[in-house]
Amino acid sequence: MLGFSVVIGIVFGFVAALMAFVITWREFERHKFAGERLFKEAFQSGIFTFVVFLLLSILAGFLLIRFVVHSPMFIP
């Protein structure tokens, strides 16, 4: 179950990171950034977004395992 949440985190984290990269790129481009700094800022935004989505997915998977799957009311 935890492995599944990691896969979900990687997939959706990648999509979110790509969107964050594009949004940051366009916004910084509007504010007259160019070249290496523009790429660096957009890339940092994408990496941060990916890490946040991955960590939140792992946390959600852990909480589901801990409190839902192993609860006495769960009947497989």
PDB file with one MODEL, atoms N, CA, C and O in Angstrom:
MODEL        1
ATOM      1  N   MET A   1       0.826  -1.199   0.000  1.00  0.00           N
ATOM      2  CA  MET A   1       0.000   0.000   0.000  1.00  0.00           C
ATOM      3  C   MET A   1       0.868   1.259   0.000  1.00  0.00           C
ATOM      4  O   MET A   1       0.570   2.230  -0.696  1.00  0.00           O
ATOM      5  N   LEU A   2       1.941   1.229   0.787  1.00  0.00           N
ATOM      6  CA  LEU A   2       2.818   2.396   0.835  1.00  0.00           C
ATOM      7  C   LEU A   2       3.545   2.582  -0.498  1.00  0.00           C
ATOM      8  O   LEU A   2       3.788   3.710  -0.927  1.00  0.00           O
ATOM      9  N   GLY A   3       3.889   1.471  -1.146  1.00  0.00           N
ATOM     10  CA  GLY A   3       4.522   1.547  -2.463  1.00  0.00           C
ATOM     11  C   GLY A   3       3.606   2.180  -3.493  1.00  0.00           C
ATOM     12  O   GLY A   3       4.053   2.931  -4.360  1.00  0.00           O
ATOM     13  N   PHE A   4       2.322   1.871  -3.393  1.00  0.00           N
ATOM     14  CA  PHE A   4       1.342   2.460  -4.300  1.00  0.00           C
ATOM     15  C   PHE A   4       1.263   3.969  -4.111  1.00  0.00           C
ATOM     16  O   PHE A   4       1.166   4.713  -5.087  1.00  0.00           O
ATOM     17  N   SER A   5       1.304   4.423  -2.867  1.00  0.00           N
ATOM     18  CA  SER A   5       1.235   5.863  -2.623  1.00  0.00           C
ATOM     19  C   SER A   5       2.500   6.567  -3.112  1.00  0.00           C
ATOM     20  O   SER A   5       2.444   7.732  -3.506  1.00  0.00           O
ATOM     21  N   VAL A   6       3.640   5.873  -3.092  1.00  0.00           N
ATOM     22  CA  VAL A   6       4.871   6.451  -3.642  1.00  0.00           C
ATOM     23  C   VAL A   6       4.743   6.599  -5.156  1.00  0.00           C
ATOM     24  O   VAL A   6       5.138   7.623  -5.715  1.00  0.00           O
ATOM     25  N   VAL A   7       4.198   5.591  -5.815  1.00  0.00           N
ATOM     26  CA  VAL A   7       4.002   5.665  -7.271  1.00  0.00           C
ATOM     27  C   VAL A   7       3.036   6.792  -7.617  1.00  0.00           C
ATOM     28  O   VAL A   7       3.280   7.562  -8.546  1.00  0.00           O
ATOM     29  N   ILE A   8       1.947   6.887  -6.873  1.00  0.00           N
ATOM     30  CA  ILE A   8       0.985   7.975  -7.093  1.00  0.00           C
ATOM     31  C   ILE A   8       1.660   9.326  -6.874  1.00  0.00           C
ATOM     32  O   ILE A   8       1.454  10.262  -7.646  1.00  0.00           O
ATOM     33  N   GLY A   9       2.461   9.422  -5.823  1.00  0.00           N
ATOM     34  CA  GLY A   9       3.179  10.665  -5.538  1.00  0.00           C
ATOM     35  C   GLY A   9       4.147  11.045  -6.640  1.00  0.00           C
ATOM     36  O   GLY A   9       4.278  12.222  -6.975  1.00  0.00           O
ATOM     37  N   ILE A  10       4.828  10.058  -7.208  1.00  0.00           N
ATOM     38  CA  ILE A  10       5.770  10.339  -8.293  1.00  0.00           C
ATOM     39  C   ILE A  10       5.032  10.813  -9.538  1.00  0.00           C
ATOM     40  O   ILE A  10       5.438  11.787 -10.172  1.00  0.00           O
ATOM     41  N   VAL A  11       3.955  10.128  -9.887  1.00  0.00           N
ATOM     42  CA  VAL A  11       3.207  10.489 -11.102  1.00  0.00           C
ATOM     43  C   VAL A  11       2.584  11.878 -10.969  1.00  0.00           C
ATOM     44  O   VAL A  11       2.808  12.745 -11.814  1.00  0.00           O
ATOM     45  N   PHE A  12       1.808  12.087  -9.916  1.00  0.00           N
ATOM     46  CA  PHE A  12       1.152  13.382  -9.755  1.00  0.00           C
ATOM     47  C   PHE A  12       2.142  14.477  -9.375  1.00  0.00           C
ATOM     48  O   PHE A  12       1.935  15.644  -9.707  1.00  0.00           O
ATOM     49  N   GLY A  13       3.211  14.108  -8.683  1.00  0.00           N
ATOM     50  CA  GLY A  13       4.258  15.072  -8.370  1.00  0.00           C
ATOM     51  C   GLY A  13       4.941  15.577  -9.626  1.00  0.00           C
ATOM     52  O   GLY A  13       5.256  16.762  -9.734  1.00  0.00           O
ATOM     53  N   PHE A  14       5.171  14.669 -10.586  1.00  0.00           N
ATOM     54  CA  PHE A  14       5.780  15.075 -11.848  1.00  0.00           C
ATOM     55  C   PHE A  14       4.866  16.026 -12.618  1.00  0.00           C
ATOM     56  O   PHE A  14       5.325  17.032 -13.158  1.00  0.00           O
ATOM     57  N   VAL A  15       3.585  15.709 -12.666  1.00  0.00           N
ATOM     58  CA  VAL A  15       2.628  16.580 -13.367  1.00  0.00           C
ATOM     59  C   VAL A  15       2.559  17.947 -12.682  1.00  0.00           C
ATOM     60  O   VAL A  15       2.566  18.981 -13.350  1.00  0.00           O
ATOM     61  N   ALA A  16       2.493  17.949 -11.355  1.00  0.00           N
ATOM     62  CA  ALA A  16       2.440  19.209 -10.611  1.00  0.00           C
ATOM     63  C   ALA A  16       3.723  20.007 -10.794  1.00  0.00           C
ATOM     64  O   ALA A  16       3.683  21.231 -10.921  1.00  0.00           O
ATOM     65  N   ALA A  17       4.865  19.317 -10.807  1.00  0.00           N
ATOM     66  CA  ALA A  17       6.147  19.999 -10.996  1.00  0.00           C
ATOM     67  C   ALA A  17       6.235  20.628 -12.380  1.00  0.00           C
ATOM     68  O   ALA A  17       6.741  21.739 -12.535  1.00  0.00           O
ATOM     69  N   LEU A  18       5.745  19.917 -13.373  1.00  0.00           N
ATOM     70  CA  LEU A  18       5.742  20.456 -14.728  1.00  0.00           C
ATOM     71  C   LEU A  18       4.873  21.710 -14.817  1.00  0.00           C
ATOM     72  O   LEU A  18       5.264  22.699 -15.436  1.00  0.00           O
ATOM     73  N   MET A  19       3.700  21.663 -14.202  1.00  0.00           N
ATOM     74  CA  MET A  19       2.820  22.827 -14.200  1.00  0.00           C
ATOM     75  C   MET A  19       3.443  23.996 -13.429  1.00  0.00           C
ATOM     76  O   MET A  19       3.352  25.144 -13.865  1.00  0.00           O
ATOM     77  N   ALA A  20       4.071  23.710 -12.294  1.00  0.00           N
ATOM     78  CA  ALA A  20       4.728  24.766 -11.516  1.00  0.00           C
ATOM     79  C   ALA A  20       5.869  25.385 -12.317  1.00  0.00           C
ATOM     80  O   ALA A  20       6.071  26.599 -12.280  1.00  0.00           O
ATOM     81  N   PHE A  21       6.612  24.553 -13.038  1.00  0.00           N
ATOM     82  CA  PHE A  21       7.702  25.051 -13.875  1.00  0.00           C
ATOM     83  C   PHE A  21       7.169  26.009 -14.936  1.00  0.00           C
ATOM     84  O   PHE A  21       7.704  27.103 -15.121  1.00  0.00           O
ATOM     85  N   VAL A  22       6.120  25.592 -15.625  1.00  0.00           N
ATOM     86  CA  VAL A  22       5.557  26.415 -16.707  1.00  0.00           C
ATOM     87  C   VAL A  22       4.983  27.717 -16.158  1.00  0.00           C
ATOM     88  O   VAL A  22       5.210  28.783 -16.730  1.00  0.00           O
ATOM     89  N   ILE A  23       4.245  27.641 -15.060  1.00  0.00           N
ATOM     90  CA  ILE A  23       3.646  28.843 -14.472  1.00  0.00           C
ATOM     91  C   ILE A  23       4.724  29.803 -13.998  1.00  0.00           C
ATOM     92  O   ILE A  23       4.643  31.005 -14.252  1.00  0.00           O
ATOM     93  N   THR A  24       5.736  29.280 -13.309  1.00  0.00           N
ATOM     94  CA  THR A  24       6.815  30.132 -12.819  1.00  0.00           C
ATOM     95  C   THR A  24       7.590  30.742 -13.977  1.00  0.00           C
ATOM     96  O   THR A  24       7.964  31.914 -13.932  1.00  0.00           O
ATOM     97  N   TRP A  25       7.830  29.954 -15.006  1.00  0.00           N
ATOM     98  CA  TRP A  25       8.547  30.450 -16.186  1.00  0.00           C
ATOM     99  C   TRP A  25       7.816  31.646 -16.787  1.00  0.00           C
ATOM    100  O   TRP A  25       8.419  32.686 -17.053  1.00  0.00           O
ATOM    101  N   ARG A  26       6.506  31.485 -16.999  1.00  0.00           N
ATOM    102  CA  ARG A  26       5.723  32.569 -17.617  1.00  0.00           C
ATOM    103  C   ARG A  26       5.676  33.809 -16.727  1.00  0.00           C
ATOM    104  O   ARG A  26       5.786  34.930 -17.224  1.00  0.00           O
ATOM    105  N   GLU A  27       5.515  33.622 -15.422  1.00  0.00           N
ATOM    106  CA  GLU A  27       5.450  34.771 -14.514  1.00  0.00           C
ATOM    107  C   GLU A  27       6.786  35.507 -14.447  1.00  0.00           C
ATOM    108  O   GLU A  27       6.815  36.738 -14.476  1.00  0.00           O
ATOM    109  N   PHE A  28       7.876  34.776 -14.359  1.00  0.00           N
ATOM    110  CA  PHE A  28       9.185  35.421 -14.296  1.00  0.00           C
ATOM    111  C   PHE A  28       9.544  36.057 -15.638  1.00  0.00           C
ATOM    112  O   PHE A  28      10.249  37.066 -15.684  1.00  0.00           O
ATOM    113  N   GLU A  29       9.064  35.472 -16.714  1.00  0.00           N
ATOM    114  CA  GLU A  29       9.285  36.055 -18.032  1.00  0.00           C
ATOM    115  C   GLU A  29       8.571  37.402 -18.147  1.00  0.00           C
ATOM    116  O   GLU A  29       9.098  38.340 -18.745  1.00  0.00           O
ATOM    117  N   ARG A  30       7.387  37.492 -17.580  1.00  0.00           N
ATOM    118  CA  ARG A  30       6.637  38.756 -17.584  1.00  0.00           C
ATOM    119  C   ARG A  30       7.348  39.837 -16.787  1.00  0.00           C
ATOM    120  O   ARG A  30       7.190  41.027 -17.061  1.00  0.00           O
ATOM    121  N   HIS A  31       8.132  39.421 -15.798  1.00  0.00           N
ATOM    122  CA  HIS A  31       8.845  40.381 -14.952  1.00  0.00           C
ATOM    123  C   HIS A  31      10.282  40.591 -15.422  1.00  0.00           C
ATOM    124  O   HIS A  31      11.150  41.002 -14.651  1.00  0.00           O
ATOM    125  N   LYS A  32      10.511  40.305 -16.684  1.00  0.00           N
ATOM    126  CA  LYS A  32      11.765  40.609 -17.381  1.00  0.00           C
ATOM    127  C   LYS A  32      12.985  39.816 -16.913  1.00  0.00           C
ATOM    128  O   LYS A  32      14.111  40.300 -17.028  1.00  0.00           O
ATOM    129  N   PHE A  33      12.781  38.607 -16.390  1.00  0.00           N
ATOM    130  CA  PHE A  33      13.915  37.724 -16.128  1.00  0.00           C
ATOM    131  C   PHE A  33      14.256  37.028 -17.439  1.00  0.00           C
ATOM    132  O   PHE A  33      13.391  36.850 -18.296  1.00  0.00           O
ATOM    133  N   ALA A  34      15.513  36.637 -17.591  1.00  0.00           N
ATOM    134  CA  ALA A  34      15.912  35.963 -18.827  1.00  0.00           C
ATOM    135  C   ALA A  34      17.080  35.027 -18.552  1.00  0.00           C
ATOM    136  O   ALA A  34      17.760  35.120 -17.530  1.00  0.00           O
ATOM    137  N   GLY A  35      17.283  34.128 -19.495  1.00  0.00           N
ATOM    138  CA  GLY A  35      18.460  33.279 -19.475  1.00  0.00           C
ATOM    139  C   GLY A  35      18.499  32.265 -18.356  1.00  0.00           C
ATOM    140  O   GLY A  35      17.499  31.628 -18.025  1.00  0.00           O
ATOM    141  N   GLU A  36      19.687  32.133 -17.778  1.00  0.00           N
ATOM    142  CA  GLU A  36      19.931  31.102 -16.774  1.00  0.00           C
ATOM    143  C   GLU A  36      19.113  31.322 -15.504  1.00  0.00           C
ATOM    144  O   GLU A  36      18.635  30.360 -14.901  1.00  0.00           O
ATOM    145  N   ARG A  37      18.951  32.564 -15.098  1.00  0.00           N
ATOM    146  CA  ARG A  37      18.192  32.836 -13.871  1.00  0.00           C
ATOM    147  C   ARG A  37      16.728  32.438 -14.034  1.00  0.00           C
ATOM    148  O   ARG A  37      16.126  31.898 -13.106  1.00  0.00           O
ATOM    149  N   LEU A  38      16.162  32.697 -15.185  1.00  0.00           N
ATOM    150  CA  LEU A  38      14.775  32.320 -15.453  1.00  0.00           C
ATOM    151  C   LEU A  38      14.607  30.808 -15.337  1.00  0.00           C
ATOM    152  O   LEU A  38      13.676  30.334 -14.686  1.00  0.00           O
ATOM    153  N   PHE A  39      15.502  30.052 -15.965  1.00  0.00           N
ATOM    154  CA  PHE A  39      15.432  28.595 -15.893  1.00  0.00           C
ATOM    155  C   PHE A  39      15.650  28.105 -14.465  1.00  0.00           C
ATOM    156  O   PHE A  39      14.938  27.216 -13.999  1.00  0.00           O
ATOM    157  N   LYS A  40      16.625  28.677 -13.773  1.00  0.00           N
ATOM    158  CA  LYS A  40      16.952  28.242 -12.411  1.00  0.00           C
ATOM    159  C   LYS A  40      15.772  28.428 -11.465  1.00  0.00           C
ATOM    160  O   LYS A  40      15.453  27.528 -10.688  1.00  0.00           O
ATOM    161  N   GLU A  41      15.128  29.579 -11.523  1.00  0.00           N
ATOM    162  CA  GLU A  41      13.989  29.850 -10.640  1.00  0.00           C
ATOM    163  C   GLU A  41      12.814  28.925 -10.954  1.00  0.00           C
ATOM    164  O   GLU A  41      12.173  28.404 -10.042  1.00  0.00           O
ATOM    165  N   ALA A  42      12.533  28.725 -12.225  1.00  0.00           N
ATOM    166  CA  ALA A  42      11.427  27.848 -12.615  1.00  0.00           C
ATOM    167  C   ALA A  42      11.726  26.398 -12.239  1.00  0.00           C
ATOM    168  O   ALA A  42      10.830  25.672 -11.807  1.00  0.00           O
ATOM    169  N   PHE A  43      12.977  25.975 -12.401  1.00  0.00           N
ATOM    170  CA  PHE A  43      13.364  24.609 -12.060  1.00  0.00           C
ATOM    171  C   PHE A  43      13.274  24.380 -10.554  1.00  0.00           C
ATOM    172  O   PHE A  43      12.808  23.328 -10.117  1.00  0.00           O
ATOM    173  N   GLN A  44      13.711  25.348  -9.761  1.00  0.00           N
ATOM    174  CA  GLN A  44      13.613  25.233  -8.303  1.00  0.00           C
ATOM    175  C   GLN A  44      12.159  25.117  -7.867  1.00  0.00           C
ATOM    176  O   GLN A  44      11.835  24.343  -6.966  1.00  0.00           O
ATOM    177  N   SER A  45      11.301  25.874  -8.496  1.00  0.00           N
ATOM    178  CA  SER A  45       9.878  25.804  -8.182  1.00  0.00           C
ATOM    179  C   SER A  45       9.316  24.425  -8.510  1.00  0.00           C
ATOM    180  O   SER A  45       8.535  23.870  -7.737  1.00  0.00           O
ATOM    181  N   GLY A  46       9.706  23.880  -9.637  1.00  0.00           N
ATOM    182  CA  GLY A  46       9.254  22.549 -10.028  1.00  0.00           C
ATOM    183  C   GLY A  46       9.755  21.468  -9.087  1.00  0.00           C
ATOM    184  O   GLY A  46       8.993  20.577  -8.712  1.00  0.00           O
ATOM    185  N   ILE A  47      11.021  21.529  -8.700  1.00  0.00           N
ATOM    186  CA  ILE A  47      11.591  20.537  -7.780  1.00  0.00           C
ATOM    187  C   ILE A  47      10.904  20.610  -6.421  1.00  0.00           C
ATOM    188  O   ILE A  47      10.570  19.580  -5.836  1.00  0.00           O
ATOM    189  N   PHE A  48      10.695  21.820  -5.922  1.00  0.00           N
ATOM    190  CA  PHE A  48      10.024  21.986  -4.633  1.00  0.00           C
ATOM    191  C   PHE A  48       8.619  21.396  -4.678  1.00  0.00           C
ATOM    192  O   PHE A  48       8.204  20.705  -3.747  1.00  0.00           O
ATOM    193  N   THR A  49       7.890  21.664  -5.752  1.00  0.00           N
ATOM    194  CA  THR A  49       6.536  21.141  -5.896  1.00  0.00           C
ATOM    195  C   THR A  49       6.536  19.616  -5.949  1.00  0.00           C
ATOM    196  O   THR A  49       5.686  18.974  -5.332  1.00  0.00           O
ATOM    197  N   PHE A  50       7.479  19.038  -6.677  1.00  0.00           N
ATOM    198  CA  PHE A  50       7.579  17.581  -6.765  1.00  0.00           C
ATOM    199  C   PHE A  50       7.822  16.968  -5.390  1.00  0.00           C
ATOM    200  O   PHE A  50       7.168  15.994  -5.018  1.00  0.00           O
ATOM    201  N   VAL A  51       8.750  17.529  -4.645  1.00  0.00           N
ATOM    202  CA  VAL A  51       9.082  16.998  -3.315  1.00  0.00           C
ATOM    203  C   VAL A  51       7.885  17.102  -2.377  1.00  0.00           C
ATOM    204  O   VAL A  51       7.599  16.165  -1.630  1.00  0.00           O
ATOM    205  N   VAL A  52       7.185  18.230  -2.409  1.00  0.00           N
ATOM    206  CA  VAL A  52       6.012  18.407  -1.540  1.00  0.00           C
ATOM    207  C   VAL A  52       4.934  17.382  -1.888  1.00  0.00           C
ATOM    208  O   VAL A  52       4.372  16.758  -0.988  1.00  0.00           O
ATOM    209  N   PHE A  53       4.636  17.196  -3.170  1.00  0.00           N
ATOM    210  CA  PHE A  53       3.620  16.216  -3.563  1.00  0.00           C
ATOM    211  C   PHE A  53       4.027  14.806  -3.174  1.00  0.00           C
ATOM    212  O   PHE A  53       3.194  14.027  -2.711  1.00  0.00           O
ATOM    213  N   LEU A  54       5.299  14.467  -3.355  1.00  0.00           N
ATOM    214  CA  LEU A  54       5.770  13.135  -3.000  1.00  0.00           C
ATOM    215  C   LEU A  54       5.659  12.899  -1.497  1.00  0.00           C
ATOM    216  O   LEU A  54       5.183  11.848  -1.068  1.00  0.00           O
ATOM    217  N   LEU A  55       6.091  13.864  -0.698  1.00  0.00           N
ATOM    218  CA  LEU A  55       6.017  13.707   0.756  1.00  0.00           C
ATOM    219  C   LEU A  55       4.573  13.637   1.251  1.00  0.00           C
ATOM    220  O   LEU A  55       4.263  12.845   2.141  1.00  0.00           O
ATOM    221  N   LEU A  56       3.697  14.454   0.686  1.00  0.00           N
ATOM    222  CA  LEU A  56       2.288  14.401   1.085  1.00  0.00           C
ATOM    223  C   LEU A  56       1.647  13.072   0.694  1.00  0.00           C
ATOM    224  O   LEU A  56       0.807  12.550   1.428  1.00  0.00           O
ATOM    225  N   SER A  57       2.029  12.530  -0.438  1.00  0.00           N
ATOM    226  CA  SER A  57       1.508  11.232  -0.856  1.00  0.00           C
ATOM    227  C   SER A  57       1.982  10.122   0.073  1.00  0.00           C
ATOM    228  O   SER A  57       1.198   9.247   0.441  1.00  0.00           O
ATOM    229  N   ILE A  58       3.248  10.149   0.455  1.00  0.00           N
ATOM    230  CA  ILE A  58       3.770   9.148   1.391  1.00  0.00           C
ATOM    231  C   ILE A  58       3.082   9.275   2.740  1.00  0.00           C
ATOM    232  O   ILE A  58       2.735   8.268   3.357  1.00  0.00           O
ATOM    233  N   LEU A  59       2.883  10.495   3.201  1.00  0.00           N
ATOM    234  CA  LEU A  59       2.185  10.720   4.469  1.00  0.00           C
ATOM    235  C   LEU A  59       0.751  10.200   4.403  1.00  0.00           C
ATOM    236  O   LEU A  59       0.279   9.560   5.344  1.00  0.00           O
ATOM    237  N   ALA A  60       0.060  10.469   3.302  1.00  0.00           N
ATOM    238  CA  ALA A  60      -1.312   9.981   3.153  1.00  0.00           C
ATOM    239  C   ALA A  60      -1.352   8.456   3.132  1.00  0.00           C
ATOM    240  O   ALA A  60      -2.234   7.852   3.742  1.00  0.00           O
ATOM    241  N   GLY A  61      -0.409   7.834   2.439  1.00  0.00           N
ATOM    242  CA  GLY A  61      -0.341   6.373   2.423  1.00  0.00           C
ATOM    243  C   GLY A  61      -0.077   5.801   3.800  1.00  0.00           C
ATOM    244  O   GLY A  61      -0.695   4.812   4.194  1.00  0.00           O
ATOM    245  N   PHE A  62       0.834   6.414   4.532  1.00  0.00           N
ATOM    246  CA  PHE A  62       1.134   5.959   5.891  1.00  0.00           C
ATOM    247  C   PHE A  62      -0.090   6.090   6.797  1.00  0.00           C
ATOM    248  O   PHE A  62      -0.403   5.178   7.563  1.00  0.00           O
ATOM    249  N   LEU A  63      -0.777   7.227   6.705  1.00  0.00           N
ATOM    250  CA  LEU A  63      -1.960   7.434   7.544  1.00  0.00           C
ATOM    251  C   LEU A  63      -3.075   6.455   7.187  1.00  0.00           C
ATOM    252  O   LEU A  63      -3.778   5.966   8.071  1.00  0.00           O
ATOM    253  N   LEU A  64      -3.238   6.170   5.907  1.00  0.00           N
ATOM    254  CA  LEU A  64      -4.252   5.191   5.503  1.00  0.00           C
ATOM    255  C   LEU A  64      -3.927   3.807   6.043  1.00  0.00           C
ATOM    256  O   LEU A  64      -4.809   3.102   6.535  1.00  0.00           O
ATOM    257  N   ILE A  65      -2.660   3.419   5.952  1.00  0.00           N
ATOM    258  CA  ILE A  65      -2.262   2.112   6.481  1.00  0.00           C
ATOM    259  C   ILE A  65      -2.452   2.062   7.989  1.00  0.00           C
ATOM    260  O   ILE A  65      -2.981   1.089   8.527  1.00  0.00           O
ATOM    261  N   ARG A  66      -2.026   3.099   8.653  1.00  0.00           N
ATOM    262  CA  ARG A  66      -2.023   3.111  10.125  1.00  0.00           C
ATOM    263  C   ARG A  66      -3.433   3.166  10.708  1.00  0.00           C
ATOM    264  O   ARG A  66      -3.739   2.437  11.651  1.00  0.00           O
ATOM    265  N   PHE A  67      -4.289   4.018  10.159  1.00  0.00           N
ATOM    266  CA  PHE A  67      -5.579   4.273  10.796  1.00  0.00           C
ATOM    267  C   PHE A  67      -6.782   3.672  10.078  1.00  0.00           C
ATOM    268  O   PHE A  67      -7.852   3.565  10.677  1.00  0.00           O
ATOM    269  N   VAL A  68      -6.643   3.281   8.826  1.00  0.00           N
ATOM    270  CA  VAL A  68      -7.788   2.728   8.105  1.00  0.00           C
ATOM    271  C   VAL A  68      -7.637   1.223   7.925  1.00  0.00           C
ATOM    272  O   VAL A  68      -8.532   0.462   8.292  1.00  0.00           O
ATOM    273  N   VAL A  69      -6.522   0.792   7.369  1.00  0.00           N
ATOM    274  CA  VAL A  69      -6.340  -0.627   7.074  1.00  0.00           C
ATOM    275  C   VAL A  69      -6.197  -1.442   8.352  1.00  0.00           C
ATOM    276  O   VAL A  69      -6.738  -2.544   8.438  1.00  0.00           O
ATOM    277  N   HIS A  70      -5.488  -0.928   9.336  1.00  0.00           N
ATOM    278  CA  HIS A  70      -5.262  -1.662  10.574  1.00  0.00           C
ATOM    279  C   HIS A  70      -6.282  -1.325  11.666  1.00  0.00           C
ATOM    280  O   HIS A  70      -6.079  -1.676  12.828  1.00  0.00           O
ATOM    281  N   SER A  71      -7.355  -0.661  11.312  1.00  0.00           N
ATOM    282  CA  SER A  71      -8.370  -0.356  12.324  1.00  0.00           C
ATOM    283  C   SER A  71      -9.241  -1.594  12.556  1.00  0.00           C
ATOM    284  O   SER A  71      -9.394  -2.413  11.650  1.00  0.00           O
ATOM    285  N   PRO A  72      -9.810  -1.741  13.747  1.00  0.00           N
ATOM    286  CA  PRO A  72     -10.629  -2.915  14.038  1.00  0.00           C
ATOM    287  C   PRO A  72     -11.921  -2.972  13.221  1.00  0.00           C
ATOM    288  O   PRO A  72     -12.529  -4.037  13.111  1.00  0.00           O
ATOM    289  N   MET A  73     -12.347  -1.852  12.652  1.00  0.00           N
ATOM    290  CA  MET A  73     -13.592  -1.836  11.887  1.00  0.00           C
ATOM    291  C   MET A  73     -13.377  -2.198  10.419  1.00  0.00           C
ATOM    292  O   MET A  73     -14.352  -2.391   9.692  1.00  0.00           O
ATOM    293  N   PHE A  74     -12.122  -2.294   9.964  1.00  0.00           N
ATOM    294  CA  PHE A  74     -11.826  -2.615   8.568  1.00  0.00           C
ATOM    295  C   PHE A  74     -11.990  -4.115   8.337  1.00  0.00           C
ATOM    296  O   PHE A  74     -11.361  -4.927   9.015  1.00  0.00           O
ATOM    297  N   ILE A  75     -12.837  -4.475   7.381  1.00  0.00           N
ATOM    298  CA  ILE A  75     -13.067  -5.881   7.041  1.00  0.00           C
ATOM    299  C   ILE A  75     -12.618  -6.076   5.595  1.00  0.00           C
ATOM    300  O   ILE A  75     -13.253  -5.551   4.679  1.00  0.00           O
ATOM    301  N   PRO A  76     -11.522  -6.830   5.373  1.00  0.00           N
ATOM    302  CA  PRO A  76     -11.026  -7.004   3.994  1.00  0.00           C
ATOM    303  C   PRO A  76     -11.924  -7.873   3.156  1.00  0.00           C
ATOM    304  O   PRO A  76     -11.637  -8.107   1.982  1.00  0.00           O
TER     305      PRO A  76
ENDMDL
END
